[in-house]
Amino acid sequence: MTMLLTRGLTLAEMKVTDTGYTESKMGGQIYLERLITIDTGRRIFAFKSNGASIGMPLPVQMNWKMNELCTVWVNGERYFQYKGHSLKEGFEEKTVLTLSGDATEARIEAVQDGEQAKVKLLFTMRQGDDKVILTVRVEPHQPLQVTRIGLECFPSTDEPKNKLTRAVATTKRTEVLRPGEKAFTFKLEPEERWFFLHDAVFDLDTPSVDSRKGGGGCALFYNQEEVKSAEVAMANYHCDAYFNYGPEVREMHLLVYDFSFERTNQNAIAYLKSLDLQGVSTSTPQVRFRSSP
């Protein structure tokens, strides 16, 4: 059993590290950044914050965006947006992060308050698991009209730009965007509860440029009963997923997967289909977290 004490929190089995805000120098300026790393024993996830946005640089810097994993719009007001590095001088922690856990789970809570609402992102990881359970909670300050969640992705690799062949697959179909073709929007049908973003050419370990190799794609499950619409904006460089919710929905549920350096495209699709058949749940874990005194 691995026991790790970090910033006053004892976690058994799960390996968790939290750097707090650390300084880095670029161009004569000092910037602040915080990194929280969670090793479930199966996958290592890292979450990076500049005091505003939350990115996921691990398992790999491709796939889900390393500086801005998830953004939320409430009545048009945007939360958790990345606007570049945060200077130490005049630093403001717009997003408050809390780390908690017990012997088998670890959770990061990110909270940002605005004019329209207080928005919470809950990232939960379980021992031995290969996914991030993402819960979005909205506490409106104004009458809630619409909530929109967006996630940006660079499937497998971002080079060479002129040869990227972006693709999206579900349990029913696969659509491919070839180099030079016009971007399109892939609208998910009600029975398509997951999608897999990948590059149809640069699969796992396929050479791309120099010494870089394709890392493999990533996927997401969502709750079809919650959304009004779900779609993926397919473009030659990055692909963006969007989920729209009506005013009656205050809590949203997603499962985030990253198969980099673990599964080929074919194997990942087969795995996702098996999870779908098993009825994998997007629900927020009910475990209560206890911090050490």
Secondary structure, 3 states (H helix, E strand, C coil): CCEEEECCEEEECCEEEEEEEEEEEECCEEEEEEEEEEECCCCEEEEEECCCCEEEEECCCCEECCCCCCEEEECCEEECCCCCCEECCCCCCCEEEEEEECCCEEEEEEEEECCCEEEEEEEEEECCCCEEEEEEEEEECCCCCCEEEEEEEECCCCCCHHHCCEEEECCCCEEEECCCCCCEEEECCCCCCEEEEEECCCCCCCECCCCCECCCCEEEEECCCCCCEEEEEECCCCEEEEEEECCCCCEEEEEEEECCCCCCHHHHHHHHHHHHHHCCCCCCCCCCCCCCC
